[in-house]
Amino acid sequence: MQAIQKLYSHGFNNIELSYDNFSYYLKRGAGLKELMKEVMENIHSFNLNVDVAHLPYGEEIRLAMDPNKLLNVVRDFEIWFKFYSEIGVNLA
């Protein structure tokens, strides 16, 4: 998570997490849980505050319109809410 480390080294204590950053790594084969763990470790090790974090959008929201996929989308969002809660996000 070089971006988080760079923000810290430049004196930023409060950050915003974009879903686009997660999406970038997920499309390249990163596992969501491992990615979340790495982000969490960086945030905690640098004692950063996450003021805002963005939830998945786009395709994830379109899937929720299908009654057969809605439950899976809700479960995916539960993972994000739990993660954001664990890193102390103020606004999602």
C-alpha positions in Angstrom: 0.0 0.0 0.0 2.5 2.5 -1.2 -0.2 5.2 -1.5 -1.1 5.1 2.2 2.6 5.1 3.1 3.3 8.1 0.9 0.3 10.0 2.3 1.7 9.4 5.8 5.2 10.4 4.9 3.9 13.7 3.5 2.2 14.5 6.8 -1.4 13.4 6.1 -3.2 12.0 9.1 -6.7 11.9 7.6 -7.4 10.0 4.4 -10.2 9.0 2.1 -10.5 5.5 0.7 -11.9 5.1 -2.8 -13.4 1.9 -4.0 -11.6 2.5 -7.3 -8.3 1.7 -5.5 -9.6 -1.6 -4.3 -11.2 -2.4 -7.6 -7.9 -1.8 -9.4 -6.1 -4.5 -7.3 -9.1 -6.9 -7.3 -9.2 -6.8 -11.1 -5.5 -7.8 -11.1 -6.2 -10.9 -9.0 -5.8 -9.6 -5.4 -8.0 -11.3 -2.8 -10.4 -9.0 -1.1 -9.8 -10.2 2.4 -6.0 -10.0 2.0 -6.3 -6.5 0.5 -8.5 -5.3 3.3 -6.1 -6.8 5.9 -3.1 -5.0 4.3 -5.0 -1.7 4.2 -6.1 -2.1 7.8 -2.5 -2.9 9.0 -1.2 0.2 7.2 -3.9 2.4 8.6 -3.3 1.2 12.1 0.5 1.2 11.9 0.5 4.8 10.7 -2.3 5.8 13.1 -4.3 7.3 10.2 -7.9 8.4 10.4 -10.2 7.4 7.6 -12.7 10.3 7.2 -14.6 8.9 4.2 -14.6 5.6 2.4 -16.6 4.7 -0.7 -18.7 1.6 -1.0 -18.7 -0.5 -4.2 -20.8 0.9 -7.0 -21.5 0.3 -10.6 -21.8 -3.4 -11.4 -22.3 -4.3 -7.7 -25.3 -2.1 -7.5 -26.8 -3.3 -10.8 -26.5 -6.9 -9.5 -28.7 -5.9 -6.5 -31.6 -5.3 -9.0 -31.7 -9.0 -9.7 -33.7 -10.7 -6.9 -31.7 -13.9 -7.4 -28.5 -12.0 -6.6 -29.6 -9.5 -4.0 -28.7 -11.6 -1.0 -25.1 -12.0 -2.3 -24.8 -8.3 -2.8 -26.1 -7.7 0.7 -23.5 -10.2 2.1 -20.8 -8.4 0.1 -21.8 -5.0 1.5 -21.8 -6.5 5.0 -18.1 -7.3 4.5 -17.4 -3.7 3.5 -19.4 -2.3 6.5 -17.5 -4.6 8.9 -14.1 -3.6 7.4 -15.0 0.1 7.5 -16.1 -0.2 11.1 -12.8 -1.9 12.0 -10.7 0.9 10.5 -12.9 3.6 12.1 -14.4 5.2 9.0 -16.4 8.2 9.9 -18.6 8.3 6.8 -19.3 5.6 4.1 
